[in-house]
Amino acid sequence: MKSKEKVTDQVIKEVEKLVFNPVVENLTRVGYGARGLIYFIIGLLAIMIIFGFSKGLQDQQGAIAFIGQNIFGLILLGIVLIGLVGYSLWGLIRAFVDPLHKGKSFKGILERTGFFISSVAYAILIIPTYNFIFGMPNGAENGAQIIQFREIINNIFLIPFGKWIVFIIGLAFLGTGFFQIYLGLRHNFDKQIKPYALNAKQIKIIKTIGRFGTLARAVVFSLIGALLLFAAYRSNSLKVRGIDGALLVLMNQPYGSLLLGIIAIGLIALGIYSLLSGLWFKLKK
């Protein structure tokens, strides 16, 4: 028994040695920056639509394609590509190594599951970004994500109890949205990010930006979840929407421009906070 415990302890030490190092920390920093830039662009383009300077809402792949419109953008996309790898890796670390000490309670498992889903979501963007940079087929393109997502949902509908599986996926998105509302409102917001060399007032302002951005993203995720539930009810994958579709739903409501503007500014805020988080991030055991 003691021998088994020693082996387990040794494995844990080796994993920690592999994870807690400057390379992983710097990759995570770039990852927060990449995530921030993508959300910033999505929010900015939504604002441009309100004022008539753009024709279409963008999803994450659309934002990536927008960034890479010229040679300087392609160079920036090279950094984004590294960041996507880093943020995906950080999601796996948070889920399985648990550096944030979420534990194995129901709440902890829920958060760690969210980290894993986040890891997968950003990993999916790696290949389209790579293909876009090097001019290969299936590069990042606005609308490509929702086509792929609808194909997945449509295939799920074809299997036994597929409708209920889609319903559960919808609940997961909706639950993620509600949980992000909790994260945005809770007293101790984002403990892992330590904004050094700032006074208390500056920290409060930055945290407020982060809270606002988190709540805006929560609205988007909740809408995606609600639309998935509706798709499950109708057994129709065409009812599924992504980020751009969720924003379009807002825009088509009464006072839609105002609603879209608030959420778009929130996504810009989330982008700014994520970019700043990349500067302040510290990987801790």
C-alpha positions as a Markdown table, in Angstrom:
| # | Residue | x | y | z |
|---|---|---|---|---|
| 1 | Met | 0.0 | 0.0 | 0.0 |
| 2 | Lys | 2.8 | 2.4 | 0.9 |
| 3 | Ser | 4.6 | 1.5 | -2.3 |
| 4 | Lys | 1.5 | 2.4 | -4.3 |
| 5 | Glu | 1.2 | 5.7 | -2.5 |
| 6 | Lys | 4.9 | 6.5 | -3.2 |
| 7 | Val | 4.3 | 5.8 | -6.9 |
| 8 | Thr | 1.2 | 8.1 | -6.9 |
| 9 | Asp | 3.2 | 10.8 | -5.1 |
| 10 | Gln | 6.0 | 10.5 | -7.6 |
| 11 | Val | 3.6 | 10.7 | -10.6 |
| 12 | Ile | 2.0 | 13.8 | -9.1 |
| 13 | Lys | 5.5 | 15.4 | -8.6 |
| 14 | Glu | 6.4 | 14.6 | -12.2 |
| 15 | Val | 3.2 | 16.1 | -13.6 |
| 16 | Glu | 3.6 | 19.2 | -11.5 |
| 17 | Lys | 7.2 | 19.5 | -12.8 |
| 18 | Leu | 5.9 | 19.3 | -16.3 |
| 19 | Val | 3.1 | 21.7 | -15.8 |
| 20 | Phe | 4.4 | 24.4 | -13.5 |
| 21 | Asn | 7.2 | 25.9 | -15.5 |
| 22 | Pro | 7.9 | 29.2 | -17.4 |
| 23 | Val | 7.1 | 27.7 | -20.8 |
| 24 | Val | 3.5 | 26.7 | -19.8 |
| 25 | Glu | 3.0 | 30.0 | -18.0 |
| 26 | Asn | 4.1 | 32.0 | -21.1 |
| 27 | Leu | 2.0 | 29.9 | -23.4 |
| 28 | Thr | -1.0 | 30.6 | -21.1 |
| 29 | Arg | -0.3 | 34.3 | -21.2 |
| 30 | Val | -0.3 | 34.3 | -25.0 |
| 31 | Gly | -3.5 | 32.2 | -24.8 |
| 32 | Tyr | -5.3 | 34.8 | -22.7 |
| 33 | Gly | -4.2 | 37.4 | -25.2 |
| 34 | Ala | -5.5 | 35.4 | -28.2 |
| 35 | Arg | -8.8 | 34.8 | -26.5 |
| 36 | Gly | -9.0 | 38.5 | -25.7 |
| 37 | Leu | -8.3 | 39.6 | -29.2 |
| 38 | Ile | -10.9 | 37.3 | -30.7 |
| 39 | Tyr | -13.7 | 38.5 | -28.3 |
| 40 | Phe | -12.6 | 42.1 | -28.8 |
| 41 | Ile | -12.9 | 41.7 | -32.6 |
| 42 | Ile | -16.3 | 40.0 | -32.3 |
| 43 | Gly | -17.6 | 42.9 | -30.1 |
| 44 | Leu | -16.0 | 45.6 | -32.3 |
| 45 | Leu | -17.6 | 44.2 | -35.5 |
| 46 | Ala | -21.0 | 44.0 | -33.8 |
| 47 | Ile | -20.6 | 47.7 | -32.8 |
| 48 | Met | -19.7 | 48.5 | -36.5 |
| 49 | Ile | -22.9 | 46.9 | -37.6 |
| 50 | Ile | -25.0 | 49.1 | -35.4 |
| 51 | Phe | -23.5 | 52.2 | -37.0 |
| 52 | Gly | -23.7 | 50.7 | -40.5 |
| 53 | Phe | -19.9 | 50.1 | -41.0 |
| 54 | Ser | -20.1 | 46.3 | -41.3 |
| 55 | Lys | -22.6 | 43.9 | -43.0 |
| 56 | Gly | -22.5 | 40.8 | -40.9 |
| 57 | Leu | -22.0 | 39.6 | -37.3 |
| 58 | Gln | -19.0 | 37.4 | -36.8 |
| 59 | Asp | -18.3 | 34.2 | -34.9 |
| 60 | Gln | -14.8 | 33.2 | -33.6 |
| 61 | Gln | -13.6 | 31.9 | -37.0 |
| 62 | Gly | -15.0 | 35.1 | -38.6 |
| 63 | Ala | -12.9 | 37.2 | -36.1 |
| 64 | Ile | -9.8 | 35.1 | -37.0 |
| 65 | Ala | -10.4 | 35.6 | -40.7 |
| 66 | Phe | -10.9 | 39.4 | -40.1 |
| 67 | Ile | -7.6 | 39.7 | -38.3 |
| 68 | Gly | -5.7 | 38.0 | -41.2 |
| 69 | Gln | -6.8 | 40.3 | -44.0 |
| 70 | Asn | -3.3 | 41.5 | -44.7 |
| 71 | Ile | 0.4 | 40.5 | -44.1 |
| 72 | Phe | 0.5 | 42.1 | -40.7 |
| 73 | Gly | -2.7 | 40.4 | -39.7 |
| 74 | Leu | -1.3 | 37.1 | -40.8 |
| 75 | Ile | 1.8 | 37.7 | -38.6 |
| 76 | Leu | -0.5 | 38.5 | -35.7 |
| 77 | Leu | -2.5 | 35.3 | -36.5 |
| 78 | Gly | 0.7 | 33.3 | -36.0 |
| 79 | Ile | 0.8 | 34.6 | -32.4 |
| 80 | Val | -2.9 | 33.9 | -32.1 |
| 81 | Leu | -2.3 | 30.3 | -33.2 |
| 82 | Ile | 0.3 | 29.8 | -30.5 |
| 83 | Gly | -2.2 | 31.4 | -28.1 |
| 84 | Leu | -4.9 | 29.0 | -29.0 |
| 85 | Val | -2.6 | 26.1 | -28.3 |
| 86 | Gly | -1.6 | 27.7 | -25.0 |
| 87 | Tyr | -5.2 | 28.4 | -23.9 |
| 88 | Ser | -6.3 | 24.9 | -24.9 |
| 89 | Leu | -3.5 | 23.5 | -22.8 |
| 90 | Trp | -4.4 | 25.7 | -19.9 |
| 91 | Gly | -7.9 | 24.4 | -20.0 |
| 92 | Leu | -6.7 | 20.8 | -19.8 |
| 93 | Ile | -4.4 | 21.8 | -16.9 |
| 94 | Arg | -7.2 | 23.4 | -15.0 |
| 95 | Ala | -9.5 | 20.4 | -15.6 |
| 96 | Phe | -7.1 | 17.6 | -14.7 |
| 97 | Val | -4.2 | 19.0 | -12.7 |
| 98 | Asp | -6.5 | 21.5 | -10.8 |
| 99 | Pro | -4.0 | 24.3 | -10.0 |
| 100 | Leu | -6.9 | 26.5 | -9.0 |
| 101 | His | -7.8 | 23.9 | -6.3 |
| 102 | Lys | -11.5 | 23.5 | -7.3 |
| 103 | Gly | -11.5 | 20.0 | -5.8 |
| 104 | Lys | -14.0 | 17.2 | -6.3 |
| 105 | Ser | -17.1 | 18.7 | -4.9 |
| 106 | Phe | -20.1 | 19.1 | -7.2 |
| 107 | Lys | -19.3 | 22.8 | -7.8 |
| 108 | Gly | -15.6 | 21.9 | -8.3 |
| 109 | Ile | -16.4 | 19.1 | -10.8 |
| 110 | Leu | -18.8 | 21.5 | -12.6 |
| 111 | Glu | -16.1 | 24.2 | -13.0 |
| 112 | Arg | -13.4 | 21.7 | -14.0 |
| 113 | Thr | -15.8 | 20.3 | -16.7 |
| 114 | Gly | -16.2 | 23.8 | -17.9 |
| 115 | Phe | -12.5 | 24.2 | -18.2 |
| 116 | Phe | -12.3 | 21.0 | -20.3 |
| 117 | Ile | -15.1 | 22.2 | -22.6 |
| 118 | Ser | -13.3 | 25.5 | -23.0 |
| 119 | Ser | -10.1 | 23.6 | -23.9 |
| 120 | Val | -11.9 | 21.7 | -26.6 |
| 121 | Ala | -13.7 | 24.8 | -27.9 |
| 122 | Tyr | -10.4 | 26.6 | -28.5 |
| 123 | Ala | -8.6 | 23.5 | -29.7 |
| 124 | Ile | -11.2 | 23.3 | -32.5 |
| 125 | Leu | -10.0 | 26.7 | -33.7 |
| 126 | Ile | -6.4 | 25.7 | -34.1 |
| 127 | Ile | -6.6 | 23.8 | -37.4 |
| 128 | Pro | -8.8 | 26.4 | -39.2 |
| 129 | Thr | -6.4 | 29.2 | -38.0 |
| 130 | Tyr | -3.4 | 27.2 | -39.3 |
| 131 | Asn | -5.1 | 26.5 | -42.6 |
| 132 | Phe | -6.0 | 30.2 | -43.0 |
| 133 | Ile | -2.5 | 31.4 | -42.3 |
| 134 | Phe | -0.9 | 29.1 | -44.9 |
| 135 | Gly | -3.7 | 29.4 | -47.5 |
| 136 | Met | -4.9 | 25.8 | -47.2 |
| 137 | Pro | -8.4 | 24.4 | -47.6 |
| 138 | Asn | -10.9 | 24.7 | -44.7 |
| 139 | Gly | -9.3 | 27.8 | -43.3 |
| 140 | Ala | -11.1 | 30.0 | -40.8 |
| 141 | Glu | -14.2 | 31.5 | -42.3 |
| 142 | Asn | -17.2 | 33.2 | -40.7 |
| 143 | Gly | -20.1 | 30.8 | -40.5 |
| 144 | Ala | -18.0 | 27.7 | -40.8 |
| 145 | Gln | -18.3 | 26.9 | -37.1 |
| 146 | Ile | -22.1 | 26.9 | -37.1 |
| 147 | Ile | -22.2 | 24.6 | -40.2 |
| 148 | Gln | -19.9 | 22.1 | -38.5 |
| 149 | Phe | -21.9 | 22.4 | -35.2 |
| 150 | Arg | -25.2 | 21.8 | -37.1 |
| 151 | Glu | -23.8 | 18.8 | -38.8 |
| 152 | Ile | -22.8 | 17.4 | -35.4 |
| 153 | Ile | -26.2 | 18.1 | -34.0 |
| 154 | Asn | -27.9 | 16.6 | -37.1 |
| 155 | Asn | -25.9 | 13.4 | -36.7 |
| 156 | Ile | -26.9 | 13.2 | -33.0 |
| 157 | Phe | -30.5 | 13.5 | -34.0 |
| 158 | Leu | -30.1 | 10.3 | -36.1 |
| 159 | Ile | -29.0 | 8.1 | -33.2 |
| 160 | Pro | -31.3 | 6.6 | -30.5 |
| 161 | Phe | -32.3 | 9.2 | -27.9 |
| 162 | Gly | -30.5 | 11.8 | -30.0 |
| 163 | Lys | -33.2 | 14.4 | -29.3 |
| 164 | Trp | -32.5 | 14.0 | -25.6 |
| 165 | Ile | -28.7 | 14.2 | -26.1 |
| 166 | Val | -29.2 | 17.5 | -27.9 |
| 167 | Phe | -31.4 | 18.6 | -25.0 |
| 168 | Ile | -28.7 | 17.8 | -22.5 |
| 169 | Ile | -26.1 | 19.7 | -24.6 |
| 170 | Gly | -28.5 | 22.7 | -24.6 |
| 171 | Leu | -28.8 | 22.4 | -20.9 |
| 172 | Ala | -25.0 | 22.3 | -20.6 |
| 173 | Phe | -24.7 | 25.6 | -22.6 |
| 174 | Leu | -27.5 | 27.2 | -20.6 |
| 175 | Gly | -25.9 | 26.0 | -17.3 |
| 176 | Thr | -22.6 | 27.4 | -18.5 |
| 177 | Gly | -24.3 | 30.8 | -19.1 |
| 178 | Phe | -25.9 | 30.8 | -15.7 |
| 179 | Phe | -22.7 | 29.8 | -14.1 |
| 180 | Gln | -20.8 | 32.6 | -15.8 |
| 181 | Ile | -23.4 | 35.0 | -14.3 |
| 182 | Tyr | -22.5 | 33.6 | -10.9 |
| 183 | Leu | -18.8 | 34.0 | -11.7 |
| 184 | Gly | -19.3 | 37.6 | -12.8 |
| 185 | Leu | -21.3 | 38.5 | -9.7 |
| 186 | Arg | -19.5 | 36.7 | -7.0 |
| 187 | His | -17.5 | 38.7 | -4.5 |
| 188 | Asn | -14.1 | 37.1 | -5.1 |
| 189 | Phe | -13.8 | 37.5 | -8.9 |
| 190 | Asp | -11.1 | 35.7 | -10.8 |
| 191 | Lys | -8.6 | 34.9 | -8.0 |
| 192 | Gln | -5.9 | 33.5 | -10.4 |
| 193 | Ile | -5.3 | 36.8 | -12.1 |
| 194 | Lys | -3.1 | 39.0 | -9.9 |
| 195 | Pro | -2.9 | 42.6 | -11.2 |
| 196 | Tyr | 0.5 | 43.6 | -9.7 |
| 197 | Ala | 1.7 | 47.2 | -9.4 |
| 198 | Leu | -1.8 | 48.6 | -9.3 |
| 199 | Asn | -3.6 | 50.4 | -6.5 |
| 200 | Ala | -6.9 | 49.3 | -5.1 |
| 201 | Lys | -8.9 | 51.7 | -7.2 |
| 202 | Gln | -7.3 | 50.5 | -10.4 |
| 203 | Ile | -7.8 | 46.9 | -9.5 |
| 204 | Lys | -11.5 | 47.6 | -8.8 |
| 205 | Ile | -11.9 | 49.2 | -12.3 |
| 206 | Ile | -10.2 | 46.4 | -14.1 |
| 207 | Lys | -12.2 | 43.8 | -12.2 |
| 208 | Thr | -15.4 | 45.7 | -13.0 |
| 209 | Ile | -14.4 | 45.5 | -16.7 |
| 210 | Gly | -13.9 | 41.7 | -16.3 |
| 211 | Arg | -17.2 | 41.2 | -14.5 |
| 212 | Phe | -19.1 | 43.1 | -17.2 |
| 213 | Gly | -17.4 | 41.1 | -19.9 |
| 214 | Thr | -18.1 | 37.8 | -18.2 |
| 215 | Leu | -21.8 | 38.7 | -17.8 |
| 216 | Ala | -22.0 | 39.7 | -21.5 |
| 217 | Arg | -20.5 | 36.3 | -22.5 |
| 218 | Ala | -23.0 | 34.6 | -20.1 |
| 219 | Val | -25.9 | 36.2 | -22.1 |
| 220 | Val | -24.5 | 34.8 | -25.3 |
| 221 | Phe | -23.9 | 31.3 | -23.9 |
| 222 | Ser | -27.4 | 31.3 | -22.4 |
| 223 | Leu | -29.0 | 32.2 | -25.7 |
| 224 | Ile | -27.0 | 29.5 | -27.5 |
| 225 | Gly | -28.2 | 27.0 | -24.9 |
| 226 | Ala | -31.9 | 28.2 | -25.2 |
| 227 | Leu | -31.7 | 27.9 | -29.0 |
| 228 | Leu | -30.3 | 24.4 | -28.6 |
| 229 | Leu | -33.2 | 23.4 | -26.4 |
| 230 | Phe | -35.6 | 24.8 | -29.0 |
| 231 | Ala | -33.7 | 22.8 | -31.7 |
| 232 | Ala | -34.1 | 19.7 | -29.6 |
| 233 | Tyr | -37.8 | 20.3 | -29.1 |
| 234 | Arg | -38.3 | 20.7 | -32.9 |
| 235 | Ser | -35.7 | 18.1 | -33.8 |
| 236 | Asn | -34.3 | 20.6 | -36.3 |
| 237 | Ser | -30.6 | 21.3 | -36.4 |
| 238 | Leu | -31.2 | 24.5 | -38.4 |
| 239 | Lys | -32.5 | 26.1 | -35.2 |
| 240 | Val | -29.0 | 25.8 | -33.7 |
| 241 | Arg | -27.1 | 29.1 | -33.5 |
| 242 | Gly | -23.5 | 30.1 | -32.6 |
| 243 | Ile | -22.1 | 33.4 | -31.2 |
| 244 | Asp | -23.1 | 35.4 | -34.3 |
| 245 | Gly | -26.6 | 33.8 | -34.3 |
| 246 | Ala | -27.1 | 34.7 | -30.6 |
| 247 | Leu | -26.1 | 38.3 | -31.3 |
| 248 | Leu | -28.5 | 38.3 | -34.3 |
| 249 | Val | -31.3 | 37.2 | -32.0 |
| 250 | Leu | -30.6 | 40.2 | -29.8 |
| 251 | Met | -30.5 | 42.6 | -32.7 |
| 252 | Asn | -33.9 | 41.4 | -33.9 |
| 253 | Gln | -35.6 | 42.1 | -30.6 |
| 254 | Pro | -37.3 | 45.4 | -29.7 |
| 255 | Tyr | -34.6 | 47.9 | -28.9 |
| 256 | Gly | -32.3 | 45.4 | -30.6 |
| 257 | Ser | -29.6 | 47.9 | -31.4 |
| 258 | Leu | -29.4 | 48.9 | -27.8 |
| 259 | Leu | -29.3 | 45.3 | -26.6 |
| 260 | Leu | -26.7 | 44.3 | -29.2 |
| 261 | Gly | -24.6 | 47.4 | -28.3 |
| 262 | Ile | -24.6 | 46.5 | -24.6 |
| 263 | Ile | -23.5 | 42.9 | -25.2 |
| 264 | Ala | -21.0 | 44.0 | -27.9 |
| 265 | Ile | -19.4 | 46.5 | -25.5 |
| 266 | Gly | -19.4 | 43.7 | -22.9 |
| 267 | Leu | -17.5 | 41.4 | -25.3 |
| 268 | Ile | -15.0 | 44.2 | -26.0 |
| 269 | Ala | -14.6 | 44.5 | -22.2 |
| 270 | Leu | -14.0 | 40.8 | -21.9 |
| 271 | Gly | -11.4 | 41.0 | -24.6 |
| 272 | Ile | -9.6 | 43.9 | -22.9 |
| 273 | Tyr | -9.7 | 42.0 | -19.5 |
| 274 | Ser | -8.4 | 38.8 | -21.1 |
| 275 | Leu | -5.6 | 40.7 | -22.8 |
| 276 | Leu | -4.6 | 42.3 | -19.5 |
| 277 | Ser | -4.9 | 38.9 | -17.8 |
| 278 | Gly | -2.2 | 37.7 | -20.1 |
| 279 | Leu | 0.1 | 40.3 | -18.7 |
| 280 | Trp | -0.8 | 39.6 | -15.0 |
| 281 | Phe | -1.2 | 35.8 | -15.1 |
| 282 | Lys | 0.9 | 33.8 | -12.6 |
| 283 | Leu | 0.8 | 30.0 | -12.7 |
| 284 | Lys | 0.6 | 28.8 | -9.1 |
| 285 | Lys | 0.4 | 25.4 | -7.5 |
